[in-house]
């Protein structure tokens, strides 16, 4: 009886990674950066939420626009009030799918692309985003760098700043996802 119980416990422990389908991060990182001649525009959020279903390879991200922190409070205020209108459009959301077939039961690093819709500032736009996915024990680490054009999401740069603020920004994500536990 003890041997059977021990074997069952070992089998459950050995297959726990295989059976985990939903991986999450509640405090993932997202940042953006735009170089300008006057001063660089940079902000970081450490409150991005990421969900990955390893069975379907669906991935979702949700970031509260007010969670982005800037070095200068006035820049943060302008970002939220004048550019992304955070009260009216509180979140940026990605709903996508990993294009490459990944074996999540084996540790390893994978170059991937995610095709999906980013909803931001009231506009949905399809993107194909390059990234890196690393399976490491019970964790999945995701990272990516890509560009978003402001005009694609109806974010207007005032004419006073045309030529100073670039038409796009570089977005970076980096997060560790862990198995969802009820």
C-alpha positions as CSV (number, residue, x, y, z in Angstrom):
1,X,0.0,0.0,0.0
2,X,2.8,2.4,0.9
3,X,4.6,1.6,-2.3
4,X,1.5,2.2,-4.4
5,X,1.0,5.6,-2.6
6,X,4.6,6.6,-3.1
7,X,4.5,5.6,-6.8
8,X,1.3,7.6,-7.3
9,X,2.8,10.7,-5.6
10,X,6.0,10.5,-7.8
11,X,3.9,10.1,-10.9
12,X,1.8,13.1,-10.0
13,X,4.8,15.2,-9.3
14,X,6.5,14.1,-12.5
15,X,3.5,14.9,-14.7
16,X,2.5,18.2,-12.9
17,X,4.3,20.3,-15.5
18,X,2.7,18.4,-18.4
19,X,-0.8,18.8,-17.0
20,X,-0.5,22.5,-16.3
21,X,-2.2,24.3,-19.2
22,X,-2.7,27.8,-17.9
23,X,0.3,30.0,-17.0
24,X,-0.1,33.5,-15.6
25,X,1.7,36.6,-14.4
26,X,-0.1,39.2,-12.4
27,X,2.8,41.6,-12.1
28,X,4.6,41.3,-15.5
29,X,6.7,44.1,-17.0
30,X,6.0,46.2,-20.0
31,X,7.8,49.3,-21.1
32,X,8.1,51.7,-24.0
33,X,10.7,54.1,-25.2
34,X,10.9,56.9,-27.8
35,X,14.1,58.9,-28.4
36,X,13.6,62.6,-29.1
37,X,16.0,65.5,-29.6
38,X,14.6,67.2,-26.5
39,X,14.3,64.4,-24.0
40,X,13.6,60.7,-24.3
41,X,10.1,59.4,-23.5
42,X,10.2,56.2,-21.4
43,X,7.9,54.5,-19.0
44,X,7.6,51.1,-17.2
45,X,4.6,49.1,-15.9
46,X,5.2,46.3,-13.4
47,X,1.5,45.5,-13.3
48,X,1.0,43.8,-16.7
49,X,-1.1,40.7,-16.6
50,X,-0.2,37.9,-19.0
51,X,-2.1,34.6,-19.5
52,X,-0.9,31.7,-21.7
53,X,-2.8,28.5,-22.5
54,X,-0.1,25.9,-23.4
55,X,-2.7,23.6,-24.9
56,X,-4.1,26.1,-27.4
57,X,-1.1,28.4,-27.5
58,X,-3.4,31.4,-26.9
59,X,-1.8,34.3,-25.1
60,X,-3.4,37.4,-23.7
61,X,-2.0,40.5,-22.0
62,X,-3.8,43.4,-20.3
63,X,-2.0,46.5,-19.1
64,X,-3.6,49.4,-17.2
65,X,-2.4,52.6,-19.0
66,X,-2.2,54.4,-15.6
67,X,0.3,51.7,-14.4
68,X,3.0,53.2,-16.6
69,X,5.5,55.1,-14.5
70,X,7.6,57.9,-16.0
71,X,10.7,59.6,-14.5
72,X,8.9,62.9,-14.6
73,X,5.4,63.2,-13.1
74,X,4.3,65.9,-15.7
75,X,5.2,63.6,-18.5
76,X,3.1,60.9,-16.9
77,X,0.2,63.3,-16.5
78,X,0.4,64.4,-20.2
79,X,0.6,60.7,-21.3
80,X,-2.6,59.8,-19.4
81,X,-4.6,62.9,-20.0
82,X,-3.6,64.1,-23.5
83,X,-2.3,61.1,-25.4
84,X,-3.8,57.8,-24.4
85,X,-6.8,59.3,-22.5
86,X,-6.6,56.7,-19.7
87,X,-10.0,57.6,-18.2
88,X,-11.7,56.9,-21.5
89,X,-9.4,54.0,-22.6
90,X,-8.1,52.5,-19.4
91,X,-6.3,49.4,-20.8
92,X,-4.2,48.1,-23.7
93,X,-5.1,44.5,-24.5
94,X,-3.5,41.8,-26.6
95,X,-5.3,38.6,-27.7
96,X,-3.1,36.4,-29.8
97,X,-1.8,33.0,-30.6
98,X,1.8,31.7,-30.8
99,X,2.4,30.6,-34.4
100,X,5.1,28.0,-33.8
101,X,4.3,24.7,-32.2
102,X,6.1,24.6,-28.8
103,X,6.6,21.5,-26.6
104,X,5.9,22.9,-23.2
105,X,6.9,19.7,-21.5
106,X,10.6,20.2,-22.4
107,X,12.9,23.0,-21.1
108,X,14.3,25.2,-23.9
109,X,14.4,28.5,-25.6
110,X,12.2,29.3,-28.6
111,X,12.1,32.1,-31.1
112,X,8.4,32.7,-31.7
113,X,5.9,35.0,-33.3
114,X,2.5,35.9,-31.9
115,X,-0.2,37.0,-34.3
116,X,-3.1,38.8,-32.7
117,X,-5.1,42.0,-32.1
118,X,-3.9,44.8,-29.9
119,X,-6.8,46.9,-28.6
120,X,-5.6,50.4,-27.5
121,X,-7.1,53.8,-27.4
122,X,-10.4,52.4,-28.8
123,X,-8.7,50.9,-31.9
124,X,-8.1,47.2,-32.7
125,X,-5.1,46.5,-34.9
126,X,-3.6,43.2,-36.0
127,X,0.1,42.6,-35.3
128,X,2.6,39.8,-35.7
129,X,5.0,40.2,-32.9
130,X,8.4,38.5,-32.6
131,X,9.6,37.2,-29.2
132,X,11.4,34.7,-27.2
133,X,9.7,32.0,-25.0
134,X,11.8,30.0,-22.6
135,X,10.5,27.0,-20.8
136,X,12.4,26.5,-17.6
137,X,11.1,24.0,-15.0
138,X,7.7,25.2,-13.8
139,X,8.1,28.6,-15.4
140,X,7.6,30.1,-18.8
141,X,9.6,33.3,-19.5
142,X,8.4,35.6,-22.3
143,X,10.1,38.6,-23.8
144,X,9.6,40.7,-26.9
145,X,10.5,44.0,-28.5
146,X,8.3,45.5,-31.2
147,X,7.1,48.9,-32.4
148,X,3.6,50.5,-32.3
149,X,2.8,53.4,-34.5
150,X,0.7,56.1,-32.6
151,X,-1.4,56.8,-35.7
152,X,-2.5,53.1,-35.9
153,X,-4.3,53.7,-32.6
154,X,-5.6,57.2,-33.2
155,X,-3.1,58.7,-30.7
156,X,-2.5,62.2,-32.0
157,X,0.8,64.0,-31.6
158,X,0.1,67.7,-31.4
159,X,1.5,69.7,-34.3
160,X,3.7,71.6,-31.9
161,X,5.6,68.4,-31.3
162,X,5.6,67.0,-34.9
163,X,9.1,66.2,-35.9
164,X,10.2,66.1,-32.2
165,X,8.2,63.1,-31.0
166,X,8.7,60.1,-33.4
167,X,5.6,58.5,-35.0
168,X,6.1,55.2,-33.1
169,X,7.5,53.8,-29.9
170,X,9.5,50.7,-29.0
171,X,7.6,48.4,-26.7
172,X,9.3,45.7,-24.6
173,X,7.7,43.0,-22.6
174,X,9.4,40.7,-20.1
175,X,7.7,38.4,-17.7
176,X,7.8,35.1,-15.8
177,X,4.6,33.1,-16.0
178,X,3.8,30.4,-13.5
179,X,1.2,27.6,-13.5
180,X,-2.3,28.9,-12.5
181,X,-3.3,27.6,-9.1
182,X,-6.9,27.6,-8.0
